[in-house]
Amino acid sequence: MADIQRWEVTDPYLKTSCGLGEAPFYDQSTDSLRFVDIVKEKLHTVNLGQGPSSHKEFDLETAVRYNPNLFKPADGITAEIDGSKDDVIVGAKLGYAILNQATGKLRYVKKIWGKGDGPGKEERMRCNDGAVDRAGRFWVGAMNDPKISTLTNEGVLFRLDSDMTLHRVIENVTIPNGIGWSADDKTMFFTDSPTKSIFAFDFDVQAGTISNQRGFFHLEDDEGVPDGFTIDSTGHFWVALCGGWRVIRVSPQGKIVGEIRLPTRMITCVEFAGEDLFVTSAEEEEPDKCAGSTQYSGSLFKVHVGVTGQPKHRFKMF
């Protein structure tokens, strides 16, 4: 990889000490970035025009708590709702929920598990990553909650349609992560992190269906696994490597063409704001072995990469 483009980040944009920083989202209308800490149940916001001094942190509350002594609903990926100013839709502990950003209140609109899933499923699972397609459907992956259960392949990729119909699209996944689409909407991409692969599918944008699964990118080295990704305006992928100290840029042909080195190991997700790429991270899992990663673990990072991201879509509710 001697001829790839390289960037290096030495300091965080925000030193947030997240347990698991995830789901960064740039709101162009307010020039603000939000992201969540799934482990500590926090929502972070920062106005990019005002800079790091505008950082705010909120406790995420929920209207549904089964047994707070056993677990607390952790909130993951968020998406804008078409026509709504204050509310966003969230892939949360128990399924899809509406979060009011002004009050921090959460109410569930579609739970993803039923009696047919057997006992304990709600307790041991949580939502993770997701994305909205051009038609306004919200795709969210669910996985074992590491605070409750060991990781297995009982994860599912769900699709919530605008009429609130829920679909199970892919089953038997372990850690569902980055989801995205090609600019022409003919291909969907999906990551199951332990496989170290991003898979491609033929995508029918009208029906919301996928077919013809095949490999798009596989990480050959042992340093990290693909986590969240975003796609830029040229069709290149920016892929966070959890456990790998870096974000890689992958060409539309599945080749590594760029690399961002960061001062912490547990890199989780990425988001564009103009030509800047923001990067979330998690607490270092092996502090004794990787002491150099601990100082800025869980922080938010920023790097100017000279390219913009694909337009984001809003969830449409009928």
C-alpha positions as CSV (number, residue, x, y, z in Angstrom):
1,M,0.0,0.0,0.0
2,A,2.9,2.3,-0.6
3,D,1.1,4.5,-3.1
4,I,-2.1,5.1,-1.1
5,Q,-3.1,8.6,0.1
6,R,-2.4,9.1,3.8
7,W,-3.7,11.3,6.6
8,E,-2.7,11.4,10.3
9,V,-4.7,12.7,13.2
10,T,-2.8,13.3,16.5
11,D,-5.4,15.0,18.7
12,P,-9.2,14.7,19.1
13,Y,-11.8,17.3,18.1
14,L,-13.7,16.4,21.3
15,K,-12.3,14.4,24.2
16,T,-15.6,12.7,25.1
17,S,-14.5,9.4,26.8
18,C,-17.4,7.5,25.3
19,G,-17.8,3.9,26.2
20,L,-19.0,3.2,22.7
21,G,-19.2,6.3,20.5
22,E,-21.4,5.6,17.5
23,A,-23.9,6.9,14.9
24,P,-22.4,10.3,14.0
25,F,-25.0,12.4,12.0
26,Y,-24.4,15.8,10.5
27,D,-27.5,18.1,10.3
28,Q,-26.8,20.6,7.6
29,S,-29.7,22.8,8.5
30,T,-28.2,23.6,11.9
31,D,-24.5,22.9,11.0
32,S,-24.4,20.5,14.0
33,L,-23.2,17.0,14.5
34,R,-24.8,14.5,16.9
35,F,-23.5,11.1,18.0
36,V,-24.5,8.6,20.7
37,D,-22.6,6.8,23.5
38,I,-24.4,3.4,23.5
39,V,-22.7,2.2,26.7
40,K,-23.1,5.3,28.8
41,E,-26.5,6.2,27.2
42,K,-25.6,9.7,26.2
43,L,-26.5,11.9,23.3
44,H,-23.7,14.3,22.2
45,T,-24.2,17.4,20.1
46,V,-21.8,20.1,18.8
47,N,-22.4,23.1,16.6
48,L,-19.6,22.9,14.1
49,G,-19.7,26.6,13.3
50,Q,-19.2,27.5,17.0
51,G,-16.7,24.7,17.6
52,P,-15.9,22.4,20.5
53,S,-17.0,24.9,23.1
54,S,-20.6,24.3,22.0
55,H,-20.5,20.6,22.9
56,K,-23.5,19.4,24.9
57,E,-24.2,16.0,26.5
58,F,-27.7,14.7,27.3
59,D,-28.8,11.6,29.2
60,L,-31.0,9.4,27.0
61,E,-34.3,8.6,28.7
62,T,-36.8,6.0,27.7
63,A,-40.5,5.4,28.3
64,V,-40.0,1.7,28.4
65,R,-37.9,0.0,31.1
66,Y,-38.4,-3.7,31.8
67,N,-36.0,-4.2,34.7
68,P,-33.4,-1.5,35.1
69,N,-31.5,-3.7,37.5
70,L,-30.8,-6.1,34.6
71,F,-30.3,-3.7,31.7
72,K,-31.0,-0.3,30.4
73,P,-32.2,0.5,26.9
74,A,-29.2,1.7,24.9
75,D,-29.8,3.8,21.9
76,G,-27.9,3.5,18.7
77,I,-28.3,4.7,15.1
78,T,-30.5,7.8,14.4
79,A,-32.0,9.2,11.3
80,E,-33.9,12.4,10.4
81,I,-37.7,12.2,9.9
82,D,-39.1,13.9,6.8
83,G,-41.1,16.9,7.8
84,S,-40.0,16.9,11.5
85,K,-37.8,19.4,13.2
86,D,-37.4,18.1,16.7
87,D,-38.0,14.4,16.4
88,V,-35.6,11.8,15.0
89,I,-36.1,8.1,14.6
90,V,-33.7,5.8,16.5
91,G,-32.7,2.2,16.3
92,A,-32.9,1.6,20.1
93,K,-32.7,-1.3,22.5
94,L,-36.1,-2.8,21.7
95,G,-36.6,-1.6,18.2
96,Y,-37.5,1.6,16.4
97,A,-38.3,4.6,18.5
98,I,-38.9,8.4,18.2
99,L,-36.5,10.6,20.1
100,N,-37.4,14.2,20.8
101,Q,-34.1,16.1,20.7
102,A,-35.4,19.0,22.8
103,T,-36.6,16.8,25.7
104,G,-34.6,13.6,25.3
105,K,-37.8,11.6,25.6
106,L,-38.0,8.3,23.7
107,R,-41.1,6.5,22.7
108,Y,-41.2,3.2,20.8
109,V,-43.1,3.0,17.5
110,K,-42.1,-0.5,16.3
111,K,-40.6,-3.2,18.5
112,I,-38.7,-5.8,16.6
113,W,-39.1,-9.0,18.7
114,G,-42.2,-11.0,19.3
115,K,-43.3,-14.1,21.0
116,G,-42.1,-16.3,18.1
117,D,-38.5,-15.2,18.9
118,G,-38.5,-17.1,22.2
119,P,-37.8,-15.9,25.8
120,G,-35.1,-13.4,26.6
121,K,-34.7,-12.0,23.1
122,E,-35.5,-8.4,24.0
123,E,-33.1,-8.5,27.0
124,R,-30.1,-9.9,25.2
125,M,-30.4,-8.0,21.9
126,R,-30.0,-4.3,20.8
127,C,-30.0,-2.3,17.6
128,N,-26.6,-1.2,16.2
129,D,-26.0,0.5,12.9
130,G,-28.4,1.5,10.1
131,A,-29.2,3.8,7.3
132,V,-32.2,5.2,5.3
133,D,-32.5,4.4,1.6
134,R,-33.7,6.8,-1.1
135,A,-37.3,5.7,-0.8
136,G,-37.3,6.6,2.9
137,R,-37.1,3.1,4.5
138,F,-35.0,2.7,7.6
139,W,-32.7,-0.3,7.7
140,V,-31.3,-1.3,11.1
141,G,-29.2,-4.2,12.2
142,A,-29.8,-5.9,15.6
143,M,-27.2,-7.9,17.5
144,N,-26.5,-9.4,21.0
145,D,-26.0,-6.7,23.6
146,P,-22.5,-7.3,24.9
147,K,-23.6,-6.0,28.4
148,I,-26.1,-8.9,28.6
149,S,-25.0,-11.7,26.3
150,T,-22.1,-13.2,24.5
151,L,-22.0,-12.6,20.7
152,T,-23.7,-15.1,18.5
153,N,-25.0,-15.1,14.9
154,E,-28.7,-14.5,16.0
155,G,-28.5,-10.9,14.7
156,V,-30.9,-9.6,12.0
157,L,-31.0,-6.8,9.5
158,F,-34.5,-5.2,9.6
159,R,-36.2,-2.8,7.2
160,L,-38.9,-0.5,8.4
161,D,-41.1,0.9,5.6
162,S,-43.0,4.2,5.6
163,D,-46.3,2.5,6.5
164,M,-44.5,1.0,9.6
165,T,-44.4,-2.5,8.2
166,L,-41.4,-4.4,9.5
167,H,-39.3,-6.8,7.4
168,R,-36.5,-9.2,8.3
169,V,-34.1,-9.0,5.4
170,I,-31.0,-10.8,6.5
171,E,-30.7,-13.3,9.4
172,N,-27.8,-15.1,11.0
173,V,-25.5,-12.1,11.3
174,T,-23.2,-11.4,14.3
175,I,-22.4,-7.7,14.3
176,P,-24.4,-5.9,11.6
177,N,-22.6,-2.6,10.8
178,G,-22.2,-0.2,7.9
179,I,-25.0,-0.1,5.4
180,G,-25.1,2.0,2.2
181,W,-26.1,2.2,-1.5
182,S,-24.4,3.0,-4.8
183,A,-25.3,6.4,-6.3
184,D,-27.5,4.7,-8.9
185,D,-29.4,2.7,-6.2
186,K,-28.6,-0.6,-8.0
187,T,-26.4,-2.0,-5.3
188,M,-26.7,-2.2,-1.5
189,F,-23.7,-2.8,0.7
190,F,-23.7,-4.3,4.2
191,T,-21.1,-5.2,6.8
192,D,-21.0,-8.1,9.2
193,S,-17.9,-7.2,11.2
194,P,-16.6,-10.6,12.4
195,T,-16.4,-11.7,8.7
196,K,-14.0,-8.8,8.0
197,S,-16.1,-8.2,4.9
198,I,-18.5,-5.8,3.2
199,F,-21.0,-7.6,1.1
200,A,-22.8,-6.3,-2.0
201,F,-26.3,-7.1,-3.1
202,D,-28.5,-6.2,-6.1
203,F,-31.0,-3.7,-4.9
204,D,-34.5,-2.9,-6.1
205,V,-35.2,0.6,-4.9
206,Q,-38.9,0.4,-5.6
207,A,-39.6,-2.8,-3.8
208,G,-36.8,-2.5,-1.2
209,T,-35.6,-6.0,-1.8
210,I,-32.0,-7.4,-2.2
211,S,-30.6,-10.4,-4.1
212,N,-27.4,-11.9,-5.4
213,Q,-25.1,-11.5,-2.4
214,R,-21.4,-11.4,-3.1
215,G,-18.2,-10.1,-1.6
216,F,-17.2,-6.5,-2.2
217,F,-14.3,-5.9,0.2
218,H,-12.4,-8.2,2.6
219,L,-9.8,-6.9,5.0
220,E,-6.8,-9.1,4.6
221,D,-4.7,-8.0,7.6
222,D,-5.2,-8.9,11.2
223,E,-5.4,-5.3,12.5
224,G,-9.1,-4.6,13.2
225,V,-12.4,-5.4,11.6
226,P,-14.7,-3.2,9.4
227,D,-17.2,-1.3,11.5
228,G,-19.3,1.7,10.2
229,F,-18.7,3.2,6.8
230,T,-19.9,6.1,4.7
231,I,-19.7,6.7,0.9
232,D,-18.4,9.9,-0.6
233,S,-19.6,11.8,-3.7
234,T,-17.1,9.9,-5.9
235,G,-18.4,6.4,-4.8
236,H,-15.4,5.7,-2.5
237,F,-16.0,4.1,0.9
238,W,-14.6,5.4,4.2
239,V,-14.5,2.4,6.5
240,A,-13.8,2.6,10.3
241,L,-11.6,-0.3,11.4
242,C,-12.4,-1.2,15.0
243,G,-9.3,-2.4,16.7
244,G,-7.2,-1.1,13.8
245,W,-6.2,2.5,14.7
246,R,-7.5,3.8,11.3
247,V,-10.1,4.6,8.7
248,I,-9.4,3.3,5.2
249,R,-10.7,4.6,1.9
250,V,-11.9,1.9,-0.4
251,S,-12.4,2.4,-4.2
252,P,-15.6,1.4,-6.0
253,Q,-13.6,-1.6,-7.1
254,G,-13.0,-2.7,-3.5
255,K,-9.3,-1.6,-3.3
256,I,-7.7,0.3,-0.4
257,V,-6.6,3.7,-1.8
258,G,-6.3,5.8,1.4
259,E,-5.7,5.6,5.1
260,I,-6.3,7.9,8.1
261,R,-4.2,7.0,11.1
262,L,-5.7,7.9,14.5
263,P,-4.3,8.0,18.1
264,T,-6.6,5.4,19.4
265,R,-7.4,1.8,18.4
266,M,-11.2,1.3,18.7
267,I,-12.5,3.3,15.7
268,T,-16.2,2.8,15.3
269,C,-18.0,5.1,12.7
270,V,-17.5,8.0,10.3
271,E,-19.6,10.9,9.0
272,F,-19.1,13.7,6.5
273,A,-19.7,17.4,7.2
274,G,-18.8,19.2,4.1
275,E,-15.2,18.1,3.2
276,D,-14.4,17.1,6.8
277,L,-14.7,13.6,8.0
278,F,-15.7,13.0,11.7
279,V,-14.8,9.8,13.4
280,T,-16.2,8.3,16.6
281,S,-14.4,5.8,18.8
282,A,-14.9,3.5,21.8
283,E,-13.2,2.8,25.1
284,E,-10.0,0.7,24.7
285,E,-10.9,-2.9,25.4
286,E,-7.3,-4.0,26.2
287,P,-5.8,-1.1,28.1
288,D,-2.9,-3.2,29.6
289,K,-1.9,-4.5,26.2
290,C,-2.6,-1.3,24.2
291,A,-1.8,1.5,26.7
292,G,-1.0,3.9,23.9
293,S,-4.7,3.8,22.8
294,T,-6.2,4.8,26.1
295,Q,-5.6,8.6,26.3
296,Y,-8.0,9.5,23.5
297,S,-10.2,6.4,23.5
298,G,-13.9,7.2,23.1
299,S,-13.1,10.6,21.6
300,L,-14.4,12.3,18.4
301,F,-11.9,13.1,15.7
302,K,-12.0,15.4,12.6
303,V,-9.9,15.3,9.4
304,H,-10.2,17.3,6.3
305,V,-10.2,14.9,3.3
306,G,-11.2,17.2,0.4
307,V,-14.3,15.4,-0.7
308,T,-17.9,15.5,0.3
309,G,-20.3,12.6,1.2
310,Q,-23.3,11.3,-0.5
311,P,-26.6,13.1,0.4
312,K,-28.4,11.6,3.4
313,H,-32.0,10.5,3.1
314,R,-34.8,11.0,5.6
315,F,-37.2,8.4,7.0
316,K,-40.7,8.9,5.5
317,M,-43.7,8.2,7.7
318,F,-47.2,7.9,6.1
